[in-house]
Amino acid sequence: MNLIIGILYLIAAVLFILGMKLLSSPETARLGNILSSIGMFIAIVSTIPLLPGITNKSIFQQHLINYILIIIAILIGLIVGVFGAYAVKMTAIPQMVAIFNGVGGGAAALVSAIEFFTHSSNPQTISYFFVITTLFASLVGAVSFTGSVIAFSKLQGLIDKPVTYSLQKIVNAIIMFGIILLGLLTIFSDSHIIFGWFFIISLVFGILMTLPIGGADMPVVIALLNSFTGLAVAVDGFTIHNIAMIIGGTLVGSSGTLLTLLMCKAMNRSITNVLFGAFGKITSSDSSGGTTGDKTIKSITSDEVAIMLAYAQLVIIVPGYGLAVAQAQHQVRELENELEKRNIEVKYAIHPVAGRMPGHMNVLLAEANVPYDHLYEMEQINPEFQRADVVLVIGANDVVNPAAKNNPGSPIYGMPILNVQQAKQVIVLKRSMNPGFSGIENELFYNENTRMLFGDAKDSVSKLINELKKVK
């Protein structure tokens, strides 16, 4: 039986790795999801004893004896997962990712806590390694759970600003010191009460760690919390001797960590600055960017934009969260088709932190069947703006704000941006002059070559398509 289970776990691990590899490309992402799902199904089935009395004492299967609860839990997970995948709107995908990740972290924390309470009553069955791994998984999983709940609240608009207070960093440091102290006491005492306080304070720390982080950093935070969940699952795998959890958790943890570091590099900031810098906290002195002065915005009509587009040679489209809110991706794709009929080159500029989660814009445009080779990362597209005749900024704000380069007092100063201001004409599609998710006013709106096309992005792009068809 051990051999069969080991082989099944190996198959599941191979499918996890292949699925992760295939997810790196939109052309193979669907197959990657299918393979990963099959791997997870094999891992779950392998963990459940198929016949009463058949258990493997080298792993935790001997505890899994209530088949009714197992089936109920699986059915609940299937229903929630399927409903979430089909019912969630594109604008709510980041929130769904955050909350699903939090559930994973919370589950990992509970598994480690249950293992500790189960075995600590019999000191002969535990070791220092066992206690340390359960403490680590409980800490990281708990932080991932409550941190993801706060991230969900910020993305959902339930918490609209970073929450900061005086001596915040000192308080967090004291709490972290308390967690370490309680962890050490647990290692040498195996006390249920001390472990319980360790678990509760870990949950609190996850909340306090995430509250001061501003909205513009949410993509980085989601990636980081995702890596936390993976680490907690991997360590749980060591605790309960489950190879599939070790491999799957390691894949998630390592990929999430790499993604976090890459996104921090793209923002020209360190991970410590993201976590402890309270980025996004706007004061009255810096909310305007400091350089707009008495400049005024210049609006434009759909027919005027259509004429610009009709006689352009290169048009660059910059998608942002507003595009997702308006669900205008299909209209943008139709606009691209209309432009290409006129032999006009169309490119999409994708900033690493555009939207509310890593790859948000890629997923959004893939839904509208935008060719992947039309999407260009920031490093590829920035040199192209100088020769662009028209740039359409649809719902993007912070990632095109020149304050990141021009205003040392701005909270986003130093963050690499898309150089849309270098184009001949910049058309910004927005509902209003409200600032972006970080709460910072955009200097781009006041530039001489910028025009504002106000209205819902979906309606505005549809009007552009109709007006463009009229231009001969």
C-alpha positions as CSV (number, residue, x, y, z in Angstrom):
1,M,0.0,0.0,0.0
2,N,2.9,2.4,0.8
3,L,4.3,1.9,-2.7
4,I,1.0,2.5,-4.4
5,I,0.4,5.7,-2.4
6,G,4.0,6.9,-3.1
7,I,3.6,6.3,-6.8
8,L,0.3,8.3,-6.8
9,Y,1.9,11.1,-5.0
10,L,4.8,11.2,-7.5
11,I,2.3,11.3,-10.4
12,A,0.4,14.2,-8.6
13,A,3.7,16.1,-8.1
14,V,4.7,15.7,-11.7
15,L,1.3,17.0,-12.8
16,F,1.7,20.0,-10.5
17,I,5.1,20.8,-12.0
18,L,3.9,20.4,-15.6
19,G,0.8,22.5,-14.8
20,M,2.9,25.3,-13.3
21,K,5.1,25.3,-16.4
22,L,2.2,25.4,-18.8
23,L,0.6,28.3,-16.9
24,S,3.5,30.5,-18.0
25,S,2.0,31.0,-21.4
26,P,-1.6,31.9,-22.3
27,E,-1.6,29.4,-25.1
28,T,-1.0,26.5,-22.7
29,A,-2.6,27.9,-19.5
30,R,-5.9,26.1,-19.9
31,L,-4.0,22.7,-20.3
32,G,-1.9,23.7,-17.3
33,N,-5.0,24.3,-15.2
34,I,-6.5,20.9,-16.2
35,L,-3.3,19.0,-15.4
36,S,-2.9,20.7,-12.1
37,S,-6.5,19.9,-11.2
38,I,-6.0,16.3,-12.1
39,G,-2.9,16.2,-9.9
40,M,-4.9,17.7,-7.0
41,F,-7.6,15.1,-7.5
42,I,-5.1,12.3,-7.4
43,A,-3.4,13.7,-4.3
44,I,-6.8,14.0,-2.5
45,V,-7.9,10.5,-3.5
46,S,-4.5,9.1,-2.5
47,T,-4.8,10.6,1.0
48,I,-8.2,9.1,1.7
49,P,-8.2,5.4,2.7
50,L,-10.3,3.7,0.1
51,L,-11.2,0.7,2.3
52,P,-11.9,0.7,6.1
53,G,-9.0,-0.7,8.1
54,I,-6.4,0.0,5.3
55,T,-4.2,2.7,6.6
56,N,-0.6,3.8,6.3
57,K,0.9,4.5,9.6
58,S,3.8,6.4,8.1
59,I,1.4,9.2,7.0
60,F,-1.6,10.9,8.6
61,Q,-4.2,8.6,6.9
62,Q,-5.0,6.8,10.1
63,H,-6.8,10.0,11.3
64,L,-9.1,10.1,8.3
65,I,-11.8,7.7,9.3
66,N,-15.0,9.9,9.0
67,Y,-15.9,9.5,5.4
68,I,-19.1,11.4,5.7
69,L,-17.3,14.6,6.8
70,I,-14.7,14.1,4.1
71,I,-17.3,13.8,1.4
72,I,-19.3,16.8,2.8
73,A,-16.1,18.9,2.9
74,I,-15.2,18.0,-0.7
75,L,-18.7,18.8,-2.0
76,I,-18.7,22.2,-0.2
77,G,-15.3,23.0,-1.7
78,L,-16.5,21.9,-5.2
79,I,-19.7,24.0,-5.0
80,V,-17.9,27.1,-3.7
81,G,-15.1,26.8,-6.2
82,V,-17.4,26.2,-9.3
83,F,-19.8,29.0,-8.2
84,G,-16.9,31.4,-7.6
85,A,-15.3,30.7,-10.9
86,Y,-18.5,31.2,-12.9
87,A,-20.2,33.9,-10.9
88,V,-17.3,36.2,-10.1
89,K,-17.0,39.3,-12.2
90,M,-13.6,40.2,-13.8
91,T,-13.3,43.2,-11.5
92,A,-13.6,40.9,-8.5
93,I,-11.0,38.3,-9.6
94,P,-8.3,39.9,-7.3
95,Q,-10.7,39.7,-4.3
96,M,-11.5,36.1,-5.1
97,V,-7.8,35.3,-5.4
98,A,-7.1,37.0,-2.0
99,I,-9.9,35.3,-0.2
100,F,-9.2,31.8,-1.7
101,N,-5.5,32.3,-0.8
102,G,-6.5,33.2,2.8
103,V,-8.7,30.1,3.1
104,G,-5.7,28.0,2.0
105,G,-3.5,29.7,4.6
106,G,-6.1,29.3,7.3
107,A,-6.5,25.6,6.5
108,A,-2.7,25.1,6.7
109,A,-2.6,26.8,10.1
110,L,-5.5,24.7,11.4
111,V,-3.9,21.5,10.2
112,S,-0.7,22.3,12.1
113,A,-2.6,23.4,15.2
114,I,-4.7,20.2,15.2
115,E,-1.6,18.1,14.8
116,F,0.0,19.9,17.8
117,F,-3.0,19.4,20.1
118,T,-3.4,15.8,19.0
119,H,0.2,14.8,19.7
120,S,1.3,17.1,22.5
121,S,-0.9,15.1,24.9
122,N,1.6,12.2,24.4
123,P,5.1,13.7,24.7
124,Q,6.7,10.5,23.5
125,T,5.2,11.0,20.0
126,I,6.6,14.5,19.4
127,S,10.1,15.9,18.8
128,Y,11.6,19.4,18.7
129,F,11.4,19.2,14.9
130,F,7.7,18.4,15.1
131,V,6.9,21.3,17.4
132,I,9.0,23.8,15.4
133,T,7.4,22.8,12.1
134,T,3.9,23.1,13.6
135,L,4.7,26.5,15.1
136,F,6.1,27.8,11.8
137,A,3.1,26.5,9.7
138,S,0.7,28.0,12.3
139,L,2.4,31.4,12.2
140,V,2.8,31.7,8.5
141,G,-0.7,30.2,7.8
142,A,-2.4,32.5,10.3
143,V,-0.6,35.6,8.9
144,S,-1.6,34.6,5.4
145,F,-5.3,34.1,6.5
146,T,-5.8,37.4,8.3
147,G,-3.6,39.3,5.9
148,S,-5.6,38.0,3.0
149,V,-8.9,39.0,4.7
150,I,-7.5,42.6,5.1
151,A,-6.3,42.5,1.4
152,F,-9.8,41.4,0.4
153,S,-11.3,44.2,2.4
154,K,-9.1,46.8,0.7
155,L,-9.7,45.5,-2.8
156,Q,-13.5,45.3,-2.1
157,G,-13.4,48.9,-0.9
158,L,-14.4,48.0,2.7
159,I,-11.1,49.6,3.8
160,D,-10.3,52.5,1.5
161,K,-7.2,53.9,3.0
162,P,-4.0,52.6,4.7
163,V,-4.6,52.4,8.5
164,T,-1.6,53.9,10.3
165,Y,-1.1,55.2,13.8
166,S,1.8,56.5,15.9
167,L,4.4,54.0,17.1
168,Q,2.9,51.4,14.7
169,K,6.3,49.9,13.8
170,I,7.2,49.6,17.4
171,V,4.0,47.9,18.3
172,N,4.4,45.4,15.4
173,A,8.0,44.7,16.6
174,I,6.8,44.1,20.1
175,I,4.1,41.7,18.8
176,M,6.7,39.9,16.7
177,F,9.0,39.6,19.7
178,G,6.0,38.2,21.7
179,I,5.3,35.6,19.0
180,I,9.0,34.5,19.1
181,L,8.9,34.3,22.9
182,L,5.7,32.3,23.0
183,G,7.1,30.0,20.3
184,L,10.2,29.3,22.4
185,L,8.1,28.6,25.5
186,T,5.9,26.2,23.5
187,I,9.0,24.3,22.2
188,F,10.2,23.6,25.7
189,S,6.8,23.2,27.5
190,D,4.4,21.7,24.9
191,S,1.7,23.8,26.6
192,H,-1.7,24.0,24.9
193,I,-2.4,27.3,26.5
194,I,0.8,28.9,25.3
195,F,0.4,27.5,21.8
196,G,-3.2,28.9,21.8
197,W,-1.9,32.4,22.6
198,F,0.8,32.0,20.0
199,F,-1.9,31.2,17.4
200,I,-4.1,34.1,18.4
201,I,-1.3,36.6,18.3
202,S,-0.2,35.3,15.0
203,L,-3.7,36.1,13.6
204,V,-3.5,39.6,15.1
205,F,-0.1,40.1,13.6
206,G,-1.4,39.3,10.1
207,I,-4.0,42.0,10.5
208,L,-1.6,44.7,11.8
209,M,1.0,43.8,9.1
210,T,-1.4,44.4,6.2
211,L,-3.5,47.3,7.5
212,P,-0.8,50.1,6.8
213,I,-0.1,48.8,3.3
214,G,-1.7,51.1,0.6
215,G,-3.9,50.1,-2.3
216,A,-1.2,50.5,-5.0
217,D,0.8,47.8,-3.3
218,M,-2.0,45.2,-3.2
219,P,-0.6,43.2,-6.2
220,V,2.7,42.7,-4.4
221,V,0.9,41.9,-1.1
222,I,-1.3,39.3,-2.8
223,A,1.8,37.6,-4.3
224,L,3.6,37.6,-1.0
225,L,0.6,36.2,1.0
226,N,0.3,33.5,-1.7
227,S,3.9,32.5,-1.1
228,F,3.1,32.4,2.7
229,T,0.3,30.0,2.1
230,G,2.6,27.8,0.0
231,L,5.3,27.8,2.7
232,A,2.7,26.8,5.3
233,V,1.4,24.0,3.2
234,A,4.9,22.7,2.5
235,V,5.8,22.7,6.2
236,D,2.6,21.0,7.0
237,G,3.7,18.3,4.5
238,F,6.8,17.7,6.7
239,T,4.7,17.6,9.8
240,I,2.2,15.0,8.6
241,H,4.6,13.2,6.2
242,N,2.7,14.1,3.0
243,I,4.9,14.3,-0.1
244,A,2.3,15.8,-2.3
245,M,1.8,18.7,0.1
246,I,5.6,19.3,0.4
247,I,6.0,19.5,-3.4
248,G,2.8,21.5,-4.1
249,G,3.5,23.9,-1.2
250,T,7.1,24.4,-2.3
251,L,6.0,25.2,-5.9
252,V,3.5,27.7,-4.7
253,G,5.8,29.2,-2.1
254,S,8.8,29.6,-4.4
255,S,6.8,30.9,-7.3
256,G,5.0,33.4,-5.1
257,T,8.3,34.6,-3.6
258,L,9.9,35.0,-7.0
259,L,6.9,36.9,-8.3
260,T,6.9,39.2,-5.2
261,L,10.6,40.0,-5.8
262,L,10.1,40.6,-9.5
263,M,7.2,43.0,-8.9
264,C,9.2,44.9,-6.2
265,K,12.0,45.2,-8.7
266,A,9.5,46.5,-11.3
267,M,8.4,49.1,-8.8
268,N,12.0,50.0,-7.8
269,R,11.2,49.2,-4.2
270,S,12.3,46.7,-1.6
271,I,9.9,44.2,0.0
272,T,10.6,45.8,3.4
273,N,9.6,49.1,2.0
274,V,6.3,47.6,0.8
275,L,5.6,45.9,4.1
276,F,6.7,48.7,6.5
277,G,6.6,51.9,4.4
278,A,2.8,52.4,4.6
279,F,2.9,53.3,0.9
280,G,-0.3,55.0,-0.3
281,K,-0.7,57.2,2.8
282,I,-1.6,60.5,1.2
283,T,-1.3,63.8,2.9
284,S,-2.7,67.1,1.7
285,S,0.8,68.2,0.7
286,D,1.4,65.4,-1.8
287,S,-2.1,64.5,-3.0
288,S,-1.8,66.8,-5.9
289,G,1.6,65.7,-6.9
290,G,3.0,69.1,-6.2
291,T,3.4,70.3,-9.8
292,T,0.0,70.8,-11.4
293,G,-0.4,74.3,-10.1
294,D,-3.0,76.3,-12.0
295,K,-3.0,74.0,-15.0
296,T,-6.3,72.9,-16.4
297,I,-7.4,69.8,-18.2
298,K,-8.5,69.7,-21.8
299,S,-11.4,67.4,-22.8
300,I,-12.1,66.0,-26.2
301,T,-15.0,64.3,-28.0
302,S,-15.3,60.9,-29.5
303,D,-15.4,62.1,-33.1
304,E,-12.2,64.1,-32.6
305,V,-10.4,61.1,-31.2
306,A,-11.7,58.9,-34.0
307,I,-10.1,61.3,-36.6
308,M,-6.7,61.1,-34.7
309,L,-6.9,57.3,-34.7
310,A,-7.9,57.1,-38.4
311,Y,-4.7,58.9,-39.5
312,A,-2.3,57.3,-37.0
313,Q,0.4,54.8,-37.8
314,L,1.0,53.4,-34.3
315,V,-1.6,53.3,-31.6
316,I,-0.7,52.0,-28.1
317,I,-3.4,51.0,-25.7
318,V,-2.7,51.2,-21.9
319,P,-5.3,49.1,-20.0
320,G,-5.9,49.6,-16.3
321,Y,-8.4,48.7,-13.6
322,G,-11.0,51.0,-15.0
323,L,-11.1,48.8,-18.1
324,A,-12.0,45.9,-15.9
325,V,-14.6,47.9,-14.0
326,A,-16.3,48.9,-17.3
327,Q,-16.0,45.4,-18.7
328,A,-14.7,47.0,-21.9
329,Q,-12.2,44.5,-23.0
330,H,-14.3,43.1,-25.8
331,Q,-15.0,46.6,-27.2
332,V,-11.2,47.3,-27.0
333,R,-10.6,44.2,-29.1
334,E,-13.2,45.4,-31.6
335,L,-11.5,48.8,-31.8
336,E,-8.2,47.0,-32.4
337,N,-9.8,45.1,-35.3
338,E,-11.2,48.3,-36.8
339,L,-7.8,50.0,-36.6
340,E,-6.0,47.0,-38.2
341,K,-8.4,47.1,-41.1
342,R,-6.8,50.5,-41.8
343,N,-3.3,49.0,-41.6
344,I,-2.7,50.8,-38.3
345,E,-0.3,49.1,-35.9
346,V,-1.8,48.4,-32.5
347,K,0.1,47.5,-29.3
348,Y,-0.8,47.0,-25.7
349,A,1.4,48.3,-22.9
350,I,1.2,46.1,-19.8
351,H,2.7,47.5,-16.5
352,P,3.7,44.8,-14.0
353,V,1.3,46.2,-11.3
354,A,-1.5,47.4,-13.5
355,G,-4.9,46.3,-12.0
356,R,-5.3,44.7,-8.6
357,M,-3.3,41.5,-8.9
358,P,-0.3,40.1,-10.8
359,G,-1.3,39.5,-14.5
360,H,-4.7,41.1,-14.1
361,M,-4.6,42.9,-17.5
362,N,-3.2,39.8,-19.2
363,V,-6.2,37.8,-18.0
364,L,-8.6,40.5,-18.9
365,L,-7.4,40.9,-22.5
366,A,-7.1,37.1,-23.0
367,E,-10.8,36.9,-22.2
368,A,-11.4,39.1,-25.2
369,N,-9.0,37.0,-27.4
370,V,-6.5,39.7,-27.8
371,P,-3.4,38.1,-29.4
372,Y,-0.8,37.6,-26.8
373,D,2.0,38.8,-29.1
374,H,0.2,42.2,-29.1
375,L,0.9,42.6,-25.4
376,Y,4.2,44.2,-24.4
377,E,5.8,44.4,-21.0
378,M,7.0,47.8,-19.7
379,E,10.6,47.3,-20.7
380,Q,9.6,46.4,-24.3
381,I,7.0,49.1,-24.9
382,N,8.6,52.2,-23.2
383,P,10.9,52.9,-26.2
384,E,7.9,52.7,-28.5
385,F,6.0,55.6,-27.0
386,Q,8.2,58.2,-28.7
387,R,7.0,57.1,-32.1
388,A,3.4,56.5,-31.1
389,D,0.9,58.8,-32.8
390,V,-1.9,58.1,-30.2
391,V,-1.9,56.5,-26.8
392,L,-5.2,55.4,-25.3
393,V,-5.1,55.2,-21.6
394,I,-8.1,53.2,-20.5
395,G,-8.7,53.1,-16.8
396,A,-5.0,53.3,-15.8
397,N,-3.8,56.0,-13.4
398,D,-0.8,55.4,-11.1
399,V,1.2,53.4,-13.7
400,V,1.3,56.4,-16.1
401,N,1.8,59.2,-13.5
402,P,4.9,61.3,-14.3
403,A,5.1,62.2,-10.6
404,A,6.9,58.9,-10.2
405,K,9.8,60.6,-12.1
406,N,9.3,64.3,-11.5
407,N,8.2,64.7,-7.9
408,P,10.5,63.5,-5.1
409,G,7.7,64.2,-2.6
410,S,5.3,61.8,-4.2
411,P,4.6,58.4,-2.5
412,I,5.2,56.7,-5.9
413,Y,8.5,58.5,-6.6
414,G,11.0,56.1,-8.1
415,M,8.5,53.6,-9.4
416,P,9.1,52.9,-13.1
417,I,6.1,53.9,-15.2
418,L,4.9,53.6,-18.7
419,N,6.3,56.7,-20.6
420,V,3.0,57.6,-22.2
421,Q,3.7,61.3,-22.0
422,Q,6.3,60.9,-24.7
423,A,3.7,60.1,-27.4
424,K,2.4,62.7,-29.8
425,Q,-1.1,62.6,-28.4
426,V,-2.4,61.0,-25.2
427,I,-6.1,60.3,-24.8
428,V,-7.2,59.3,-21.3
429,L,-10.6,57.6,-20.9
430,K,-11.9,58.2,-17.4
431,R,-15.3,58.5,-15.6
432,S,-14.1,61.6,-13.6
433,M,-11.1,63.3,-12.2
434,N,-11.0,61.1,-9.1
435,P,-7.5,59.8,-8.3
436,G,-6.4,56.2,-8.7
437,F,-6.2,53.5,-6.1
438,S,-3.2,55.1,-4.4
439,G,-5.1,58.4,-4.0
440,I,-2.5,60.4,-5.9
441,E,-3.5,63.1,-8.5
442,N,-2.0,62.4,-11.9
443,E,0.2,65.0,-13.5
444,L,-0.3,63.4,-16.9
445,F,-3.8,64.8,-17.1
446,Y,-2.5,68.4,-17.3
447,N,0.1,67.9,-20.0
448,E,-0.2,69.8,-23.3
449,N,-0.5,66.7,-25.3
450,T,-3.1,65.0,-23.1
451,R,-6.9,65.1,-23.7
452,M,-9.5,63.7,-21.5
453,L,-12.4,61.6,-22.9
454,F,-14.9,61.4,-20.0
455,G,-17.5,58.7,-19.6
456,D,-17.8,55.0,-19.0
457,A,-15.0,53.2,-20.8
458,K,-17.3,50.7,-22.4
459,D,-19.6,53.4,-23.9
460,S,-16.6,55.6,-24.8
461,V,-14.8,52.8,-26.8
462,S,-18.1,51.8,-28.5
463,K,-18.6,55.4,-29.6
464,L,-15.0,55.5,-30.9
465,I,-15.7,52.4,-33.0
466,N,-18.8,54.0,-34.5
467,E,-17.1,57.3,-35.2
468,L,-14.0,55.6,-36.6
469,K,-16.2,53.7,-39.1
470,K,-17.5,57.0,-40.4
471,V,-14.1,58.4,-41.1
472,K,-13.1,57.8,-44.8
